[in-house]
């Protein structure tokens, strides 16, 4: 979308800065409100609470506690909590509705068009009239449907299965950014690459920002891995988080080698 905005040299950096500030303040305020309003053992001990509905549970609890702090009756405080949860549900529905339309094609299209065509079967790289890899999108849709069916009917506890998938994605989703952050300063140093659009023009600032973010993301991943062991002594969650990037990484390496042999 950057190349479709007016005056992207100025608009894009400004948009990034504004969104970063809004997201940081919003997350910080939300986490602070949850922290001061939640009895963690009481709220999270409910067996129906999982990684899929935790946001609604926390917001409902926040509304209930806020209602009590304002002197409302128990019934009114519970109603306030319900409206907090409903507002959260509506907000997440609208956000996800927009995100789903983009996420159904954007990562897949970027992956296929941003890599050598030889890595993929010919059907995967063929674009339809709208410029979309329709066959690859149908394969992606089939995989998602299978995962949903497995979670719904093939497991005794769909909530536990969802938690495992979430744990596997925790580190897997952020690990690729470490490679990008490590490569970005080298990309900036390479003068042979044409860069028609640049935000960070100072190489020194580029290195500083890249390494600061690299350390933050790496630290977050490390603490995410060790947090279950430190808090509960249960190592299985850590194992699942390690399994995610290992499985996907090995699958990517195998796929690359298979396609390389096929081309040769």
C-alpha positions, 0 to 999 in steps of 0.5 A: 500500500506504500506505493499507492499513498500520496507523497510516500517519502513523507506520508509513510514515515509519519504514519509509522511514527503515529501508529507506533505511538498510538499502539504503544500507548494503547497497549501500555494503558490496556496492560496497566488497567488489566494489571491493577484490576485482575486477581490472576488466580481467581480470573485465570483459574476458570477452566473455560479460560484459554488463549482464545478468549482471554481478552474478553475475560480480562475486559469483562473483569475490568468492567466489573471491577470498574463498576464496583469502584464506581459504587455500582450494585453487583448486578450493574457492575456485572452488566458493565463488565458484559458491555466491556466484553461486547465492546471488545468483541465488536472491536476485534470483529471489525479489526479481524474482518479487515485483517482477514481479507488482507491476511488471506492473500498478502503474506502468501502473495509476498512469499510466492512472488518474492522468491524464485519461481523455481521454488514453487509448482507452476500452478502456485506462481500463476496469477489470475486476472486480479493478480492473485495466486488463486491456486495457492490461495485455495491450497491455503484455504484447504489447509486452514479448513483441515486445521479447523476440522481437526480442532473441532472434531478430532480432538477431545479438547479443542481449547487445548489444541488451540492453545498448542497452536498458539504456543507454536506460533508465539516464537515462530511468528517473530523469529523471522524478524530477527533475520530481517533486523540482522540483514537490514544494516547490510542491505543499507550498506550495499550500494549496488542495490537500487533503493528508490525509497529510503526512510533511514538515511543515516547508516549509524542510526540504521545500525542502532535502531536495528540492533536495539529492536533485535535485542528487544525481540530476541529478549522477548522470545527468550523470556517467552520460552522460559516464562512457563518454566519459571512460573509453573515449572511445566516444561511442555509449553516451552517445548511446544514453543520450540517445536514451532520454529523447528518444525516449520524451519525443517519443513522449509529446508526440506521443501527448498532442497526438494525443489532445488533437486527438481530444478537441477 
